[in-house]
Amino acid sequence: ASQAEPPSCCRERMQRGKKREREAMSAAPALKGTTWLTAGEEQLETTELRRVKLSAGWRARGSLLLWEHLDPQPSTRIAAFDFDGCLAATSLGGNDPNAWKMQFAHVPEVLKQLHKEGFKIVVLTNESMDRFKSEQAIKSCVVKKCGRLENFSRAAGVPLQVKV
């Protein structure tokens, strides 16, 4: 099967991103291979968020939730996207983890093309869990957001890293 060609707006963004990446790497060669974690920081990861058990595979580092789908590999090339309103259309109300759809039909093909070109796909969302006080409210939000991200990831079908 032939690969769908990304729309021209996406191709232009990808080209600008490649140019910025080349400029950044040439301007800061000392950053190549740099790890931003300090000794012992890995131990701060847990499978709970404020006493709420996370779904299998999810980790918390403070209030940051982390998850990986299909074992994304490290890369110096990163393609990062906001989840809500960029990759997926989501409803604001309710706690249904299935209440989402692809923002644009070509999203999976663009992500697959970026992955094929060696980019690590990172999905970001600014869902703040800190605003919730009760364990039940935290749990509802975690189930909704994590479920939507997991379902999106399966539908996209590419290795990716998620940060909430």
C-alpha positions as CSV (number, residue, x, y, z in Angstrom):
1,A,0.0,0.0,0.0
2,S,1.3,3.5,-0.8
3,Q,1.9,6.0,1.9
4,A,-0.5,9.0,2.0
5,E,1.3,12.2,1.2
6,P,1.0,14.7,4.1
7,P,-0.9,17.9,3.3
8,S,1.4,20.8,2.1
9,C,0.9,22.7,5.4
10,C,2.3,19.7,7.3
11,R,5.2,19.2,4.8
12,E,6.1,22.9,5.2
13,R,6.1,22.6,9.0
14,M,8.2,19.4,8.8
15,Q,10.7,21.2,6.6
16,R,10.9,24.2,9.0
17,G,11.3,21.8,11.9
18,K,14.2,20.0,10.2
19,K,15.9,23.3,9.5
20,R,15.5,24.4,13.1
21,E,16.8,21.1,14.3
22,R,19.9,21.4,12.2
23,E,20.5,25.0,13.4
24,A,20.0,24.0,17.0
25,M,22.3,21.1,16.9
26,S,25.0,23.0,15.1
27,A,24.7,25.9,17.6
28,A,24.8,23.6,20.7
29,P,26.9,20.5,19.8
30,A,27.7,20.0,23.5
31,L,24.1,19.1,24.2
32,K,24.2,16.0,22.0
33,G,23.7,12.9,24.2
34,T,23.2,15.1,27.3
35,T,20.9,13.6,29.9
36,W,18.9,16.0,32.0
37,L,18.3,13.6,34.9
38,T,20.4,13.9,38.0
39,A,21.6,10.9,40.0
40,G,18.8,9.3,41.9
41,E,16.0,11.1,40.0
42,E,14.9,7.8,38.4
43,Q,13.9,6.6,41.9
44,L,11.4,9.4,42.1
45,E,9.1,7.6,39.6
46,T,6.1,5.8,41.1
47,T,3.0,4.0,39.8
48,E,0.7,6.2,41.9
49,L,-0.3,9.8,41.7
50,R,-1.3,11.2,45.1
51,R,-2.4,7.8,46.4
52,V,-4.3,7.0,43.2
53,K,-2.9,3.8,41.4
54,L,-2.1,4.5,37.8
55,S,-3.0,2.1,34.9
56,A,-0.5,-0.5,33.8
57,G,2.6,1.1,32.2
58,W,2.0,4.6,33.5
59,R,4.5,6.3,35.8
60,A,4.4,9.5,37.8
61,R,7.3,11.8,38.5
62,G,5.8,14.4,40.8
63,S,2.6,15.5,39.1
64,L,4.0,14.5,35.6
65,L,2.5,11.3,34.2
66,L,4.6,9.3,31.7
67,W,3.7,6.5,29.4
68,E,5.3,4.8,26.3
69,H,3.6,3.0,23.5
70,L,5.3,0.4,21.3
71,D,8.8,1.0,22.9
72,P,9.8,4.4,21.3
73,Q,13.6,4.5,20.8
74,P,15.8,7.5,21.8
75,S,16.5,10.0,19.0
76,T,18.0,13.4,18.6
77,R,15.1,14.1,16.3
78,I,11.9,14.8,18.3
79,A,8.4,15.6,16.9
80,A,6.3,16.8,19.8
81,F,2.6,17.5,19.6
82,D,-0.2,18.7,21.9
83,F,-2.9,16.1,22.3
84,D,-6.1,18.1,22.8
85,G,-7.0,20.1,19.7
86,C,-3.9,19.2,17.7
87,L,-3.8,15.4,17.4
88,A,-7.3,14.7,18.8
89,A,-10.6,16.3,19.2
90,T,-11.8,15.7,22.7
91,S,-14.9,16.7,24.6
92,L,-14.4,18.8,27.7
93,G,-17.1,17.3,29.8
94,G,-17.5,13.8,31.2
95,N,-15.0,11.2,32.1
96,D,-15.3,8.9,29.1
97,P,-11.9,7.6,27.9
98,N,-13.5,6.9,24.5
99,A,-14.7,10.5,24.0
100,W,-12.1,11.5,21.4
101,K,-11.5,11.3,17.7
102,M,-8.6,12.1,15.4
103,Q,-8.5,15.9,14.9
104,F,-7.6,15.3,11.2
105,A,-7.9,12.1,9.2
106,H,-4.2,12.3,8.2
107,V,-2.8,12.4,11.7
108,P,-1.8,8.7,11.8
109,E,-0.1,8.9,8.4
110,V,1.9,12.0,9.4
111,L,3.0,10.4,12.6
112,K,4.0,7.2,10.7
113,Q,6.0,9.3,8.2
114,L,7.8,11.1,11.0
115,H,8.6,7.9,12.7
116,K,9.9,6.4,9.5
117,E,12.2,9.5,9.1
118,G,13.7,8.7,12.5
119,F,11.7,11.1,14.8
120,K,10.8,10.1,18.3
121,I,7.1,11.0,18.6
122,V,6.2,12.8,21.9
123,V,2.6,13.6,22.8
124,L,2.1,16.3,25.4
125,T,-0.9,17.5,27.2
126,N,-1.2,20.2,29.9
127,E,-3.9,18.4,31.9
128,S,-3.2,19.5,35.5
129,M,-3.9,16.9,38.1
130,D,-2.8,19.3,40.9
131,R,-6.2,21.1,40.8
132,F,-8.0,18.0,42.1
133,K,-8.1,17.5,45.9
134,S,-10.1,14.3,46.4
135,E,-8.8,10.9,45.4
136,Q,-12.0,10.2,43.5
137,A,-11.6,13.4,41.4
138,I,-8.0,12.5,40.7
139,K,-8.9,8.9,39.7
140,S,-11.7,10.1,37.4
141,C,-9.3,12.5,35.6
142,V,-6.5,9.9,35.4
143,V,-8.9,7.3,33.9
144,K,-10.3,9.8,31.4
145,K,-7.0,11.3,30.2
146,C,-4.9,8.2,30.3
147,G,-7.6,6.2,28.6
148,R,-7.9,8.7,25.8
149,L,-4.2,8.8,25.3
150,E,-3.9,5.0,25.3
151,N,-6.7,4.7,22.8
152,F,-5.2,7.4,20.5
153,S,-1.8,5.7,20.7
154,R,-3.3,2.4,19.6
155,A,-5.2,4.1,16.7
156,A,-2.1,6.0,15.6
157,G,0.0,2.8,15.6
158,V,3.4,4.3,16.0
159,P,5.9,4.1,18.9
160,L,5.4,7.2,21.0
161,Q,6.0,8.8,24.4
162,V,3.3,10.5,26.3
163,K,3.7,13.2,29.0
164,V,0.8,14.6,30.9
